[in-house]
Amino acid sequence: MTSLLSIERLSIFYGGIQALHDVSIHLEQGEIVSVLGANGAGKSTLLQAVSGLVPIGSGSVFFRGEELNRIPPYEIVRKGISLSPEGRRVFPTLTVEENLNLGAYTRRRMKDEVHAAKDRVFSLFPILSERRRQLSGTLSGGEQQMLAIGRALMSSPKVLLLDEPSLGLAPILVKQIFDIVSEINGQGTSILLVEQNAHKALNIASRGYVLENGHLVASGPTASLRSDEKIQEAYLGGAALKKKPSPAKTG
């Protein structure tokens, strides 16, 4: 059976520096899969390669069995893969609604579908509806993160690539963002999640991968990753984890 998204022996180079080394990852329909790793591990490069934003040195990316290696980024969006980038990257001098409209650029002539997508975004993020005429540069960090995710959803993707959605947010906003990510998944969108907050990422994912210095060093169901002592020590605060069990998964 063909995976929804399949990354096979992917290697990426920046000049003489190799950022990814023969990385293989797959995402099935309906899954949330987390990619963990420290800064510089290659996580963002992985998502950018899937999105067509960096050239692939070797290996392949397949979506529904079709190779994406030489397809331009806008066509990858049109096919059903959308990226919410690290650092949000909203357009600060445009309003919330104008940012959302740009997310629907590849389907701008499908006015009914764009309207339905915007209604979905405003349902997920009611604060964006209230701020729709506000310049996005004046939003709080949490609101800008919601806008970045909402903009990515405007193309109605089959696969949503999320790059560090909790970065720089207060704990209460982190919980809210992850609750919404679970809701988006529950609505039928498969999610490849890059995240340094390993606890939160493993709580909502069914499987995970761990990158170190561009190498894939571990993978498996989230329960097995949680029980791996090396991963506990590196990403989960191993000593604290051994003293008490992880909280039960909710949502």
N, C-alpha and C positions, 0 to 999 in steps of 0.2 A: 504494500500500500504506500502511495506517495505521500510524503509529509506536506503540510500546507507550506511551510518554509523550511528549506534545507540549505545549510551552509556547509560546504564540503571542502576540507583541506585548504582553508583560506589562508593566504599569506599576503601581507600588505607591507609595502616599503615606502619610507619617506627618504628619498635620496639613498644614502648608504645605510640607513637605519631600518631594521626590520621591526615593525610594530606588532605584527601577528605572525605566528608560526604554525602553519598546518592546523588551523582551528576548525573543528567540525561540530555543528550545533543543529538541532532540529526543533521545530515548533509544530505541534499538531493543532487541528481545528479545536477551538474552545479552550485552549490552555493559557495559563500564565506561566511563563518560564523566566526565571531570574538569572542574570549574569552578575556574579560578584567579583570583587577584586579591588585592590588599592588604587590610588591615583597612579596613572601611567601604566596600568596593566594591559591596556588595549581595548577597554570596554566601549568607549565612544567611537574609536576607530572601527570596531565591528559594526556598530549601527550605521555609521556613515558609509561603510562599504555596501551594506544591504541597500541603502538608500541611493546608491550611485554617486555619492559625493566625493569619494576617493577612489582612485583607480585600483583594480585588483591585480596584484602581482602574479599570483597563481591560485588555483582552486576555483570554485564556482559557487554562485548563489542561485538557488532554484526557488521559484514561487509557483505552486501548483504544477510542478514538473517542468516549468519553462525557465530556461537559464536567463538570468538578468545581467550578466557581466557587461554586455555592451549596450545596454538600454539606458537612455538619458534619465536623469532624476524625475523630470515631470511625467515621463511615461510610466515610471515605477509607481508614482502616486496614482496615476490613472488606473493602473492595474489593480491597486488595492493595498498598497503599503504606504504608511504615513509616519513621519518622525516628529516627535516633540523633543527638541534639542536640549542639551545641557545648557544651563544659563538662560533659559526661556527665549531669549532673542525675539521678543516682541518688537514691533515697529513703534517707537515711543511717540512719534509725532502724528501717528494715526489713531483714530478712535478704536475702542474695543470692537465695534461692529465692522469697521474697515479692516482690522486685523483678521477677523473671522471671514470676511468676504475673500480676502487673499487666500485663505486656506481652501476655499472652494473654487479657485481660479481654473482648475482643469475641467470643471463641470459647470462653469458660469452660465452656460446657455440653458442648463436644465433647472429653470427657476423654481419649479415646484420641489425638486429634490434638494436644492440649496436651502429653500425655506424650511423644509422638514428637518434638515441637518442642523440648522440654526436653532430651531425649536428644541431639538434634542440637547444641544449644548446648553441652552438657557434652562432646561429642565434639570440637567446635571449640576449646573453652576448658576443658581438664581442671581447671585451677586453680579454676574456679568450682564444680565438683562437690565439690572438697575443702573449699571455703569456703561451701557452700550454707547452713549454719546461722549463718554469721557476719554481724554487722551490716555493711551495705555501707559505712557511714561509716568503718569501720576498715580498709577495703581500701586498698592502694596506688593511686597514680594510674593505673598501667597496668591493674591489676585492675578498677578502676572503669570504665575505658574498655571493657574486655572485657565487663563487665556491661551497659554501655549498649548495645553492639552486640548482645549476646545478648538483651537485653530487646526490642529492635526486631525480632529474628528470631522471637520467640515467636508472632507473628501469621502466620508463614510467608508473608512478603510476596513478591510478584512483583517489586516495585521497592523497593530499600533506599536511603534517602537518608542519606548519611553526612556529617556536618558536623564538619570539622576533627578527624578521629580521632587524628591524631598530636600534637595540641597539648599541649605541656608534658611530653612523654615523652622519656626517655633514648633515644639512637640505637638501642640493641639492642632496646628495646621497640617503637620505630617500625618496625623491620624486621619484627618478629613480627606486629604489627598488620596491616601491608600484605600479608604472606604469607597471613594469614587472610582478609583481604578478597578476595584472588585466589582462595582456596579456596571462599569463599562464592559467588563468581561462577561458579566451575567447577561448582558444584552446581546452577546454573540460575537464580540470582537476579541480575537486572539491577541495576546500581548507578550512582547519580548521586552523585559524590564531590566535595565542596567541601573544598579543601585548600590551605594556604599552602606546604607542602613540594612545590614544583613538580616537582623531580626525581623524588620517589617517586610522585607522582600521575601524571606522564606515563609513568613506567615500566610502570604496570599498566593504563593506559587505552588504548582504541583511538582515541578522539577527545577533543578538549578545546575549551573555551571560555574566553575571558579577559574578565573584567569590570573596568572602571575607572569609579569614581564612578557606578555604576548603569547604565553604558552597555556594551553588548557591543562590544568593539573588535577581537576576533580569534576565529577558530574554524577547526577543521580536524583532520585526522589528527595524531596526536601527533608524527610525524616532521616534518611541516611546521611545527608550532609550535616544535619544538626548533631548527629551522634559521632561524627568523625572528630577525633580529638585535635588533630592539626587545624581543622577548620574552626573548631571552637576557640582555640587559642588565638588564631589569627584574626577572626572576624566576629566572634560572638562573646568575647570575654569569658574564656573557658573556665576559669576558676569559679566565677560567680555562677556559671551555668551548672556546674557539678553540685553546688550546694542546694539548688532547688530546681524542680522540673520546669520546663518551658510552659507558659500559660497555654491553655487549650485554645485551639483555633476557633475564632468566632466569625460571624458574617458568612 
